[in-house]
Amino acid sequence: MARFIRKQAKPGQALDTPLYLEQHGRPMTRRDFLAQGFRAGAATVMAGSVLSLFANPRNAHATLSADLEALKASCGIATQGAGKIPFIVFDLAGGANIAGSNVLIGGRGGQLDFLSTAGYGRQGLPGDMVPSIANPQTGLSDFINTELGLAFHSDSAFLRGILEKVGVGNRALINGAVIPARSENDTGNNPHNPMYGINKAGADGSLLTLIGSRNSDSGGNSMAPAQMIDPALRPTKVDRPGDVTGLVDTGDLIGLLSQQDSVAVMESIQRISDMKLGRTSTGVQRDEVIKDLVRCGYVKSADIADRFGDPSSLNPELDPLLVGDNGIFTRAEFDGDGEFRKTASVAKLVINGFAGAGTITMGGYDYHDGSRATGELRDLRAGRCMGACLEYAARVGVPLMLYVCSDGSVFSNGMLDDSANGRGKGVWTGDNSATAASFFLVYNPGSRPQLLGATADTQARHQQLGFMRPDGSVETAANPAANNVNLLVETVVLNYLALHGEQGRFSQLFPTHGLGNATLMDSLTAFAPIVQGRI
């Protein structure tokens, strides 16, 4: 039985206050500054497609003339992206708590195969808040919430933030899975970022391929697995609305003429050029290749003017679904918090199809400062940002896979923080990679994603991919992902493919993968497909 000590905890820090941690030396690297909140986190986006100019972007139709429209496919111009599910990563820099106090993780039987009281205490839950306790009046636990399909602790700060932003009806269209998996504390060498793998699985876009909040190979705090990195796709930095609107430059013609007239002029230029190309020779050996490059250049220019002649159409600040009286963020929230502006920018690009996948890096999650309040407030804001992405996907009407990871984790020694923001929970005492986990949530407009398995017991094991020991630490022998971050990323990519019914392509795309045979990969897959190939 865990012993919980009630004493005065250190006061919690404000949301953006840098963390001076006695257990760590002076911050020296960018990663140190980000994890401890001395440097703001930012957003990474992996570009996808051109969809947010329309009320229902997945049914969008451009308005180029029919002859130019017919040339777009041969020129490699995508109007609806690669047709894959939008994908967003939340990279919480510093080692955030995920297991127990946020997402419930249990033993071999799944999330509700309860751990010991001491195990939950290690994860920050006092004995009177553990999920195994039943309300004597109802016989049910008051500390389990399954509104999102995935079981959260009912007082999870992530959950409270998500539910603030996601409408009640849309909650029933979300499901998720959790992966207990160790990752090292306070190091930028954790290859958590799956974006290159998601791109290889098919997510791509018409504006950019990868964009990111940091000038790194992954675009975020955590690295990408070395074997997945494609140097040609190194991210372009995007972390605010101005970065989004600056992605497109249609030149000086738009401004001198209306958008419609500018497109008509560019179409005419293309036709005149095409006529001349048909009557002349370039004089080089690969004549047709040169002509195709010229021809497609004019088509692409006309297409950009057609779709992006008004760059403000990309601006998340001007999207009433995102910002304003009826928006997900109020004007005060958007203006007052850079994390909300960052989230809105990424959501605008990814969910509307301008981007296929993206990472939102949030700093300050190395929050073991002798209080619980600091972590609760930062987890709450992260939850609001997660919820905003899910709700925006619902409002736009497209599916979304949202993945949450952090470099390492924290533990509690049983001392409680009884302050208003501490909520009577265990103080975060220090780093502990053994309590680490990642999770993902999937929104599907048609119906809640269905777990694999014919029985409730089997489904529970697909919702929790791996398990923890009774003492609240990861069972590292549970599956390949449990003790290898590279294989954790492979597991996430496998699940992304499975949502499209394409898990059979995994071994072809990643022939040197470490997830084992088909049977083992099936056990690492959470959901039945929600789309078939394209959406």
VENNORTA-V875783 format. One record per pair of residues at least 4 apart in sequence whose ideal C-beta (glycine too) atoms are under 6 Angstrom apart, sorted by the first residue. I is the first residue (numbers start at 1). J is the second residue. D is the distance in Angstrom with one decimal. If there is no record, write none. Layout:
# VENNORTA-V875783
{{I,J,D} {I,J,D}}
This chain:
# VENNORTA-V875783
{{1,117,5.6} {2,117,4.9} {2,118,4.1} {2,121,3.5} {2,414,6.0} {3,414,5.8} {4,126,4.7} {4,127,5.9} {4,414,4.8} {4,416,5.8} {5,414,5.6} {5,415,4.9} {6,416,5.0} {7,415,6.0} {9,371,4.9} {9,417,3.8} {9,427,4.9} {10,370,3.6} {10,371,4.5} {12,371,4.4} {12,373,2.4} {12,374,4.3} {12,421,5.1} {13,17,4.1} {13,374,4.4} {15,377,5.6} {18,36,5.8} {18,37,4.7} {18,38,4.4} {19,36,4.4} {19,37,5.3} {19,369,5.5} {23,430,5.6} {27,32,3.5} {27,33,5.1} {27,36,5.7} {27,38,6.0} {28,32,5.7} {31,188,4.0} {33,38,4.1} {33,39,3.9} {34,39,4.9} {34,41,6.0} {34,93,4.5} {34,221,5.7} {34,363,4.1} {35,93,4.7} {35,94,3.2} {35,366,4.2} {36,366,5.1} {37,363,5.4} {37,364,3.1} {39,363,6.0} {40,363,5.9} {41,93,5.9} {41,361,4.2} {41,362,4.2} {41,363,3.7} {42,213,2.6} {42,239,3.4} {42,342,5.8} {42,361,5.7} {43,213,4.5} {43,239,4.7} {43,342,4.5} {43,346,4.4} {43,360,4.8} {44,212,3.4} {44,213,5.2} {44,219,3.7} {44,220,4.6} {44,235,5.9} {44,358,5.5} {44,359,3.3} {45,211,4.2} {45,238,5.5} {45,346,5.2} {45,349,5.0} {45,350,6.0} {45,355,4.4} {45,358,3.2} {46,195,4.6} {46,199,5.9} {46,210,4.7} {46,355,6.0} {46,356,5.6} {46,357,3.7} {46,358,5.4} {47,205,3.4} {47,207,5.1} {47,208,3.4} {47,209,5.1} {47,355,4.3} {48,81,4.4} {48,203,6.0} {48,205,3.6} {48,353,5.3} {48,355,4.4} {48,356,2.8} {49,78,5.6} {49,80,5.4} {49,81,2.0} {49,205,5.0} {49,206,5.2} {49,353,3.7} {50,206,4.5} {50,307,5.4} {50,354,5.9} {51,57,2.8} {51,60,5.6} {51,352,4.6} {51,353,3.0} {52,57,5.8} {52,352,2.9} {52,354,5.9} {53,313,5.2} {54,60,4.2} {56,397,5.9} {57,352,5.3} {57,353,5.2} {58,398,5.8} {62,79,5.2} {62,306,5.8} {64,68,4.5} {64,69,4.8} {64,306,5.3} {65,267,5.6} {68,267,5.8} {68,299,5.7} {71,75,5.7} {71,299,5.1} {72,77,4.1} {75,296,3.7} {75,299,5.2} {77,303,5.5} {78,206,4.5} {81,205,5.4} {81,353,4.7} {81,356,6.0} {82,202,5.2} {82,203,6.0} {82,204,4.2} {83,534,3.3} {83,535,5.7} {84,202,4.7} {84,203,4.4} {84,356,5.9} {85,399,4.8} {85,401,5.5} {85,499,5.7} {86,350,4.7} {86,351,5.2} {86,400,5.1} {87,198,5.1} {87,203,5.9} {87,357,3.6} {87,401,5.0} {88,350,5.5} {88,358,5.4} {88,389,5.4} {88,402,5.1} {89,359,3.9} {89,403,4.9} {90,360,5.3} {90,404,4.5} {91,220,4.6} {91,221,5.0} {91,222,5.4} {91,359,5.4} {91,361,4.5} {92,96,4.0} {92,362,5.5} {92,365,4.2} {92,406,4.1} {93,221,4.0} {93,363,4.9} {93,365,5.7} {94,365,3.7} {94,366,3.1} {95,185,5.0} {95,366,5.6} {95,406,5.7} {95,407,5.7} {95,408,3.5} {95,409,5.4} {95,410,5.9} {95,431,5.5} {96,365,3.9} {96,406,4.1} {97,101,5.4} {97,410,5.3} {98,102,5.3} {98,103,5.7} {98,437,4.6} {99,105,4.7} {99,123,5.4} {99,435,5.4} {99,437,4.4} {100,120,5.6} {100,123,2.8} {100,125,5.7} {101,123,5.7} {101,124,4.2} {101,125,5.8} {101,153,5.8} {102,156,4.4} {102,158,4.5} {103,152,5.7} {103,178,4.9} {103,439,5.1} {104,111,4.6} {104,131,5.8} {104,151,4.6} {104,153,5.9} {105,178,5.8} {105,180,5.3} {105,437,5.9} {105,468,5.1} {106,110,5.8} {106,111,5.0} {106,112,5.9} {106,113,3.9} {106,114,5.7} {107,113,3.9} {107,467,5.1} {108,467,5.0} {109,113,3.2} {110,460,3.0} {110,461,5.6} {110,464,4.8} {111,151,4.4} {111,464,5.1} {114,132,4.0} {115,119,3.5} {115,120,5.6} {115,470,5.3} {115,472,5.6} {116,470,4.4} {117,127,5.2} {117,130,5.7} {119,470,5.3} {119,471,4.9} {119,472,3.3} {120,125,4.2} {120,130,4.4} {121,414,5.5} {122,411,5.2} {122,472,4.0} {123,435,5.8} {123,472,5.1} {124,412,4.4} {124,425,5.4} {124,426,4.0} {125,129,4.9} {125,130,5.4} {126,416,5.8} {129,143,5.7} {131,141,5.2} {131,143,4.6} {131,144,5.0} {134,139,5.5} {134,141,5.8} {135,140,5.8} {135,142,5.0} {143,153,5.7} {143,154,5.0} {144,151,5.7} {145,152,5.0} {145,154,4.3} {145,159,6.0} {146,151,5.1} {147,171,4.9} {148,171,5.9} {148,174,4.7} {149,174,5.9} {149,175,3.2} {149,176,5.8} {149,448,6.0} {150,176,3.3} {152,156,4.4} {152,159,4.1} {157,376,4.9} {157,379,3.5} {157,380,4.3} {157,383,6.0} {158,379,5.5} {158,383,4.1} {160,380,6.0} {161,380,4.7} {161,383,2.2} {161,384,4.0} {161,387,5.8} {162,166,5.7} {162,383,4.8} {162,386,5.4} {162,387,3.7} {164,384,5.8} {165,328,5.8} {165,384,5.7} {165,387,3.1} {165,388,4.8} {165,391,5.0} {166,170,5.3} {166,171,5.5} {166,387,4.8} {166,390,5.2} {166,391,4.8} {170,394,4.1} {173,443,5.9} {173,444,5.7} {173,448,5.5} {174,441,5.7} {174,443,5.1} {175,442,5.8} {175,448,5.1} {175,449,4.3} {176,439,5.9} {176,440,5.9} {176,441,4.0} {177,463,5.2} {177,465,6.0} {177,526,3.8} {178,437,5.8} {178,439,4.2} {178,464,5.4} {179,438,5.0} {179,465,4.7} {179,466,6.0} {179,481,5.9} {180,437,4.8} {180,466,4.5} {180,468,5.2} {180,474,4.7} {181,481,5.1} {181,482,5.2} {181,488,4.7} {182,433,5.0} {182,436,5.4} {182,474,5.1} {182,483,5.4} {183,190,4.7} {183,407,5.8} {183,408,5.7} {183,436,5.1} {183,485,5.0} {184,190,5.8} {184,408,5.9} {184,433,5.6} {185,408,3.2} {185,431,3.8} {185,433,5.2} {190,222,5.0} {190,407,4.5} {190,485,5.1} {191,223,4.5} {191,224,5.9} {191,225,4.3} {191,485,5.3} {191,486,5.5} {192,222,3.7} {192,405,4.4} {192,485,5.9} {193,218,4.0} {193,220,5.4} {193,222,5.0} {193,224,4.4} {194,198,5.5} {194,489,4.6} {194,492,4.7} {194,493,5.6} {195,357,5.4} {196,224,5.1} {196,228,4.1} {196,229,5.5} {196,230,5.9} {197,228,4.7} {197,493,4.0} {198,203,4.9} {198,357,4.6} {198,496,5.8} {199,203,5.4} {200,509,5.5} {201,493,5.8} {201,496,5.6} {201,497,5.2} {203,356,3.3} {203,357,4.7} {204,356,5.4} {205,355,5.3} {205,356,5.0} {207,247,5.5} {207,354,5.2} {208,236,5.8} {209,233,4.7} {210,233,4.9} {210,235,4.0} {211,235,5.2} {211,236,4.5} {211,238,4.1} {212,219,1.7} {212,220,5.8} {212,235,3.3} {213,239,4.4} {213,361,5.0} {214,220,6.0} {217,229,5.8} {218,223,5.5} {218,224,4.2} {219,235,3.2} {220,359,4.3} {220,361,4.4} {221,361,4.8} {222,407,5.8} {224,228,5.7} {224,229,5.3} {225,486,4.7} {225,489,5.3} {238,243,4.2} {239,342,5.3} {240,341,5.7} {240,345,6.0} {241,315,5.7} {241,316,5.3} {241,317,4.9} {241,345,5.5} {242,246,5.9} {244,314,5.3} {244,345,5.0} {245,311,4.9} {245,314,5.3} {245,315,5.0} {248,308,4.2} {248,311,5.3} {250,254,4.7} {250,305,5.1} {250,309,5.6} {253,262,4.8} {254,259,5.8} {254,262,4.6} {254,309,5.0} {257,261,4.1} {257,262,4.7} {259,309,3.5} {262,305,5.2} {263,302,6.0} {263,305,5.0} {263,306,4.8} {266,301,5.5} {266,302,3.8} {266,305,5.6} {267,302,5.3} {269,298,6.0} {270,298,3.8} {270,299,5.9} {270,302,5.9} {273,298,5.6} {274,295,5.8} {277,291,4.7} {281,287,5.7} {282,287,5.0} {282,290,4.8} {284,290,6.0} {291,295,6.0} {292,296,6.0} {304,308,5.4} {305,309,4.9} {312,318,5.6} {316,322,5.2} {316,344,4.1} {316,345,5.2} {316,348,3.9} {317,323,5.7} {320,324,5.2} {320,327,5.9} {321,395,4.7} {322,327,5.1} {322,328,5.6} {322,344,4.9} {323,327,4.4} {323,329,5.3} {323,334,4.8} {328,388,4.8} {328,391,5.3} {328,392,5.9} {329,333,4.4} {329,334,4.5} {329,340,5.2} {332,336,5.6} {333,337,6.0} {333,340,5.2} {334,340,5.5} {343,347,6.0} {343,360,5.9} {343,385,4.2} {343,388,5.5} {346,350,5.9} {346,358,4.7} {346,360,5.3} {347,351,5.2} {347,389,5.0} {347,392,4.7} {348,352,6.0} {349,354,4.3} {349,355,3.8} {350,355,4.4} {350,358,4.7} {351,392,5.3} {351,393,5.0} {351,396,5.4} {362,382,5.8} {364,378,5.7} {365,406,5.9} {367,374,4.7} {367,375,4.2} {367,378,5.9} {368,410,4.9} {368,428,4.0} {368,429,5.9} {368,430,5.2} {369,374,5.3} {371,417,5.4} {372,376,5.9} {372,417,3.6} {372,422,4.1} {372,425,4.9} {372,427,5.2} {373,417,5.9} {373,419,5.3} {373,421,3.6} {373,422,4.5} {375,379,5.9} {375,428,5.4} {376,421,5.4} {377,421,5.8} {387,391,6.0} {389,402,5.8} {390,443,5.2} {393,398,5.7} {393,400,3.8} {393,443,5.0} {397,445,5.4} {399,443,5.9} {399,444,5.0} {399,530,5.9} {400,443,4.6} {401,442,5.2} {401,496,6.0} {402,441,4.8} {403,440,4.5} {403,492,5.8} {404,439,5.5} {405,438,4.3} {408,431,5.6} {408,433,4.9} {408,436,5.8} {409,432,5.8} {409,435,4.5} {409,436,3.9} {410,428,4.5} {411,429,6.0} {411,432,3.8} {411,435,5.6} {412,426,3.2} {412,427,5.9} {412,428,6.0} {412,429,5.7} {413,429,4.4} {415,427,4.6} {416,424,5.8} {417,422,2.8} {417,427,5.1} {418,424,5.4} {434,473,3.9} {434,474,5.8} {442,449,4.7} {444,449,5.1} {444,530,4.5} {449,527,4.5} {449,530,5.4} {450,528,4.7} {451,459,4.1} {451,462,4.9} {451,463,5.6} {452,462,4.6} {452,528,6.0} {453,458,3.0} {453,459,4.1} {453,462,5.3} {462,526,5.1} {465,524,5.5} {466,478,4.0} {466,479,5.0} {466,482,4.9} {467,475,5.3} {467,478,5.3} {468,474,5.8} {469,473,5.2} {469,475,5.3} {474,482,5.6} {476,482,4.9} {476,483,3.9} {478,482,4.7} {480,487,4.4} {480,514,5.5} {480,515,5.6} {481,487,4.7} {481,488,4.3} {481,491,4.4} {487,514,5.0} {490,513,5.3} {490,515,5.5} {491,524,5.1} {494,506,5.2} {495,525,6.0} {495,526,5.7} {497,502,4.4} {497,503,5.0} {497,505,6.0} {497,506,5.6} {498,503,4.2} {498,525,4.7} {499,530,5.3} {500,531,5.6} {500,533,5.8} {501,529,3.6} {501,532,5.0} {505,509,5.6} {515,521,5.2} {516,520,3.5} {531,535,4.6}}
